[in-house]
Amino acid sequence: MALGNKAYTRKRKRKKNPLVVLLLGIALMLAGTWSYQLLQMNQAMEQRKAELLQQKADYIAENAELREEIERLNTPSYIEQLARDKLGLVRKGEILIAPKESDQDP
């Protein structure tokens, strides 16, 4: 009889509990949904990171240009050029010659 019990236990298939299968299916769907959402968030963050890095590079370049302009503004020759161009100033002994404005009213 002992041999008969072993044969019976080997052939007997274990029945799957439908509740366990259902819970595993729900768990897999939730894990898949969360993984998809995380991938979308990761892509959005990577895109935002690239935009911010580009913006940082632009700001660094603009900052370098402004520093150069500050250095240029502090030179006497540039200050003189601005005084001549913007304010119409002249050196001692120079005469300012301005073109005559023409009236072209028909």
Secondary structure, 3 states (H helix, E strand, C coil): CHHHHHHHHHHCCCCCCHHHHHHHHHHHHHHHHHHHHHHHHHHHHHHHHHHHHHHHHHHHHHHHHHHHHHHHHCCHHHHHHHHHHHHCCCCCCCCCCCCCCCCCCC
